[in-house]
Amino acid sequence: MSNSQPRILVTGASGQLGRLVIDKLLETTPATQIAAIVRNGKAAANLSAREVVVRVAEYSKPETLDAALAGIDRLLLISSSEIGQRVTQHRNVIAAAKRAGVKLVAYTSVLRADASPLGLAEEHRQTEAALRASGIPSVLLRNGWYTENYAASIPAALAHGALLGSAGEGRIASASRADYAAAAAAVLTASDNQAGRVYELAGDTTFTLSQFAAEVARQSGTPVVYKDLPEVDFKGALFDDSHQLSKLIGRPTTPWATTVSAALRG
């Protein structure tokens, strides 16, 4: 790789996952070989200060994407946060990647997207299909839930003494954002061919929401119970015990209790 031309591009680089991916890449890759797509250049001032190449573009504005993807070999397409708009936005990026001659697209999909009963999985399935149809070599990072998604509910649970959900006793194999970021960085910098691979990524340790509530209560010293609500359509959809994530990142995933502890410390 040339030291003057970025070859790895991370979309959504000012977001929570994107920032962590950039951090992980910088551990092994010169900053000048890394580019970041952001919607607002001011939001990426810290990246520029670290010599990461910042390119301003938007998924929903195809006219901005060609310049942003120019010269890129490997692209991390972090899924859009705009539910209902994702498929169109992702197709815009994929089309631009094809025009730019990108050699590998890694896409952050959802755990077991091909069979998942989760409503949000459909947009991921359609994006995966668009990648296949494009002919661009691609790798799927089918991420499970972030433990931080559950940790975000801790303040309300402590205030009301209850954690609400509708997962029944379905087990959840979540992992931290940092774990998923490490997996993405590992794929983007891998020396072996990643094209065609599908990674089902989840945490090593699992929990039910009842156990999560009990852990919050134990660590906080405040009584918290789990209250299950109707509609258990997604029961078990967030469980996986293949340990592909820890194998990919070369270490155990972050224990969910550790993320609870971090959230309680604020």
C-alpha positions as CSV (number, residue, x, y, z in Angstrom):
1,M,0.0,0.0,0.0
2,S,1.1,3.5,-0.7
3,N,1.6,5.8,2.3
4,S,0.0,8.7,0.4
5,Q,-3.2,7.0,-0.8
6,P,-5.9,5.7,1.5
7,R,-6.9,2.2,0.7
8,I,-9.3,1.3,3.5
9,L,-12.5,3.3,3.8
10,V,-15.0,3.3,6.8
11,T,-18.4,4.8,6.2
12,G,-20.4,6.3,9.1
13,A,-17.0,7.1,10.7
14,S,-18.3,9.7,13.1
15,G,-20.8,7.2,14.6
16,Q,-20.3,5.1,17.7
17,L,-19.2,1.9,15.8
18,G,-17.3,3.8,13.1
19,R,-15.1,5.7,15.5
20,L,-14.2,2.4,17.3
21,V,-13.3,0.8,13.9
22,I,-11.0,3.7,13.1
23,D,-9.4,3.4,16.5
24,K,-8.7,-0.3,16.0
25,L,-7.4,0.2,12.5
26,L,-4.9,2.8,13.7
27,E,-3.3,0.2,15.9
28,T,-1.8,-1.6,12.9
29,T,-2.4,0.6,9.9
30,P,-0.8,4.0,9.0
31,A,-3.4,6.8,9.2
32,T,-2.7,7.9,5.7
33,Q,-4.0,4.5,4.4
34,I,-7.3,5.0,6.1
35,A,-10.2,7.1,4.9
36,A,-13.4,8.0,6.7
37,I,-16.8,9.0,5.3
38,V,-18.7,11.5,7.4
39,R,-21.8,13.6,6.7
40,N,-20.3,16.7,8.5
41,G,-16.6,17.4,8.2
42,K,-16.7,19.4,11.5
43,A,-17.7,16.2,13.3
44,A,-14.5,14.5,12.1
45,A,-12.0,17.1,13.2
46,N,-10.5,14.6,15.6
47,L,-9.9,12.2,12.7
48,S,-8.2,14.8,10.6
49,A,-6.0,15.6,13.6
50,R,-4.9,12.0,13.6
51,E,-4.1,12.2,9.9
52,V,-7.0,10.0,8.8
53,V,-8.3,11.1,5.4
54,V,-11.8,12.6,5.8
55,R,-14.2,12.5,2.9
56,V,-17.6,14.1,3.2
57,A,-20.5,12.2,1.6
58,E,-24.0,10.9,2.3
59,Y,-25.7,7.6,1.6
60,S,-28.8,9.4,0.3
61,K,-26.8,11.7,-2.0
62,P,-25.3,9.4,-4.8
63,E,-23.5,12.4,-6.3
64,T,-21.3,12.7,-3.3
65,L,-20.2,9.1,-3.2
66,D,-18.0,8.7,-6.3
67,A,-15.3,11.1,-5.1
68,A,-15.5,9.6,-1.6
69,L,-14.8,6.1,-2.9
70,A,-12.1,6.9,-5.4
71,G,-9.0,4.8,-5.0
72,I,-10.4,2.6,-2.3
73,D,-9.6,-1.1,-2.2
74,R,-11.5,-2.2,0.9
75,L,-14.7,-0.6,2.1
76,L,-16.6,-1.1,5.4
77,L,-20.2,-0.3,4.8
78,I,-21.7,0.4,8.2
79,S,-25.5,0.0,7.9
80,S,-27.5,3.2,7.9
81,S,-29.4,4.2,11.1
82,E,-32.4,5.4,9.0
83,I,-34.8,2.5,9.2
84,G,-37.0,2.4,6.1
85,Q,-34.4,4.1,4.0
86,R,-31.5,1.7,4.4
87,V,-32.0,-0.4,1.3
88,T,-31.9,2.6,-1.1
89,Q,-29.0,4.2,0.8
90,H,-27.0,1.0,0.8
91,R,-27.6,0.4,-2.9
92,N,-26.3,3.9,-3.6
93,V,-23.0,3.1,-1.8
94,I,-22.7,-0.4,-3.5
95,A,-23.3,1.2,-6.9
96,A,-20.6,3.8,-6.2
97,A,-18.2,1.1,-5.0
98,K,-18.7,-0.8,-8.2
99,R,-17.9,2.2,-10.3
100,A,-14.9,2.9,-8.2
101,G,-13.5,-0.6,-8.6
102,V,-13.5,-1.4,-4.9
103,K,-12.1,-4.9,-4.4
104,L,-13.9,-5.9,-1.2
105,V,-17.0,-4.6,0.6
106,A,-17.5,-5.6,4.2
107,Y,-21.1,-5.0,5.4
108,T,-22.4,-4.8,8.9
109,S,-25.6,-6.9,8.7
110,V,-27.6,-8.5,11.5
111,L,-27.1,-11.9,13.2
112,R,-28.5,-14.7,11.0
113,A,-30.0,-12.2,8.7
114,D,-31.2,-14.9,6.2
115,A,-33.5,-16.5,8.8
116,S,-33.9,-13.9,11.5
117,P,-37.5,-13.1,12.6
118,L,-36.5,-9.6,13.6
119,G,-38.4,-7.0,11.6
120,L,-35.3,-5.0,10.9
121,A,-33.6,-8.1,9.3
122,E,-35.5,-7.6,6.0
123,E,-33.5,-4.5,5.0
124,H,-30.3,-6.3,5.8
125,R,-31.4,-9.3,3.6
126,Q,-32.1,-6.9,0.8
127,T,-28.7,-5.3,1.2
128,E,-27.0,-8.6,1.2
129,A,-28.9,-9.5,-2.0
130,A,-27.8,-6.2,-3.6
131,L,-24.2,-7.0,-2.7
132,R,-24.4,-10.4,-4.4
133,A,-26.1,-8.9,-7.5
134,S,-23.3,-6.3,-7.8
135,G,-20.6,-8.8,-8.3
136,I,-18.3,-7.0,-5.9
137,P,-16.4,-9.4,-3.7
138,S,-18.0,-9.0,-0.3
139,V,-17.9,-10.3,3.3
140,L,-20.8,-10.2,5.7
141,L,-20.3,-9.2,9.3
142,R,-23.6,-10.3,10.8
143,N,-23.5,-8.5,14.1
144,G,-25.6,-9.5,17.1
145,W,-26.9,-7.0,19.5
146,Y,-24.7,-4.5,21.3
147,T,-24.6,-5.0,25.0
148,E,-24.7,-1.2,25.2
149,N,-28.2,-1.3,23.8
150,Y,-29.3,-3.0,27.0
151,A,-27.0,-0.9,29.2
152,A,-28.8,2.2,27.9
153,S,-32.0,1.1,29.7
154,I,-30.2,0.8,33.1
155,P,-31.0,4.4,34.3
156,A,-34.8,3.9,33.7
157,A,-34.6,0.4,35.3
158,L,-33.0,1.9,38.4
159,A,-35.5,4.7,38.6
160,H,-38.5,2.4,38.3
161,G,-37.2,-0.8,39.8
162,A,-38.0,-2.7,36.6
163,L,-36.5,-3.6,33.3
164,L,-39.1,-4.0,30.6
165,G,-38.9,-6.4,27.6
166,S,-40.6,-9.1,25.6
167,A,-37.9,-11.7,25.2
168,G,-39.3,-14.2,27.7
169,E,-36.5,-16.5,28.6
170,G,-34.9,-16.2,25.2
171,R,-31.1,-16.1,25.6
172,I,-29.1,-13.1,24.2
173,A,-25.5,-13.4,23.1
174,S,-24.6,-9.7,22.8
175,A,-21.2,-8.2,22.7
176,S,-19.7,-4.8,23.1
177,R,-19.3,-2.3,20.2
178,A,-15.6,-2.6,20.7
179,D,-15.8,-6.3,20.0
180,Y,-17.6,-5.8,16.8
181,A,-15.3,-3.0,15.8
182,A,-12.3,-5.3,16.3
183,A,-13.9,-7.9,14.1
184,A,-14.4,-5.3,11.3
185,A,-10.8,-4.1,11.6
186,A,-9.6,-7.7,11.5
187,V,-11.5,-8.4,8.2
188,L,-10.4,-5.1,6.6
189,T,-6.7,-5.8,7.3
190,A,-6.7,-9.6,6.8
191,S,-4.0,-10.9,4.5
192,D,-6.1,-13.8,3.4
193,N,-9.0,-13.6,1.0
194,Q,-12.2,-12.6,2.9
195,A,-14.5,-12.5,-0.2
196,G,-17.6,-14.7,0.2
197,R,-17.3,-15.2,3.9
198,V,-20.2,-14.8,6.3
199,Y,-19.4,-14.2,9.9
200,E,-22.2,-14.8,12.5
201,L,-20.9,-12.6,15.3
202,A,-22.1,-12.7,18.9
203,G,-20.8,-12.7,22.4
204,D,-19.2,-15.7,24.2
205,T,-21.5,-15.3,27.2
206,T,-25.3,-15.3,27.1
207,F,-28.0,-14.0,29.3
208,T,-31.8,-13.6,29.7
209,L,-33.2,-10.3,30.5
210,S,-34.1,-11.6,33.9
211,Q,-30.4,-12.3,34.5
212,F,-29.6,-8.9,33.1
213,A,-31.9,-7.2,35.6
214,A,-30.5,-9.3,38.4
215,E,-27.0,-8.3,37.5
216,V,-28.0,-4.6,37.5
217,A,-29.5,-5.0,40.9
218,R,-26.5,-6.9,42.2
219,Q,-24.0,-4.3,41.0
220,S,-26.0,-1.2,41.9
221,G,-27.5,-2.3,45.2
222,T,-30.9,-1.2,43.9
223,P,-33.8,-3.7,43.5
224,V,-34.5,-4.3,39.8
225,V,-36.8,-7.0,38.4
226,Y,-37.5,-8.0,34.8
227,K,-41.1,-7.5,33.6
228,D,-41.9,-9.5,30.5
229,L,-44.5,-7.9,28.1
230,P,-46.5,-9.6,25.3
231,E,-45.2,-10.2,21.8
232,V,-42.3,-12.6,21.9
233,D,-41.7,-12.7,18.2
234,F,-38.0,-12.1,18.6
235,K,-37.5,-14.7,21.4
236,G,-34.2,-16.4,20.8
237,A,-33.3,-14.4,17.7
238,L,-30.3,-12.8,19.4
239,F,-28.7,-16.1,20.5
240,D,-25.7,-17.7,18.9
241,D,-23.1,-20.0,20.4
242,S,-20.7,-20.4,17.4
243,H,-18.1,-18.1,19.0
244,Q,-17.1,-16.8,15.6
245,L,-16.6,-13.3,17.0
246,S,-14.0,-14.2,19.6
247,K,-12.2,-16.4,17.0
248,L,-12.1,-13.5,14.6
249,I,-10.8,-11.0,17.1
250,G,-8.4,-13.4,18.8
251,R,-9.7,-12.9,22.3
252,P,-12.8,-13.6,24.4
253,T,-15.6,-11.1,23.9
254,T,-16.3,-8.5,26.5
255,P,-18.5,-10.1,29.3
256,W,-21.9,-8.5,29.4
257,A,-21.5,-7.9,33.2
258,T,-18.5,-5.8,32.4
259,T,-20.6,-3.5,30.2
260,V,-23.2,-3.3,33.0
261,S,-20.4,-2.2,35.4
262,A,-19.2,0.4,32.9
263,A,-22.7,1.8,32.5
264,L,-23.2,2.0,36.2
265,R,-20.0,3.9,36.6
266,G,-21.2,6.4,34.0
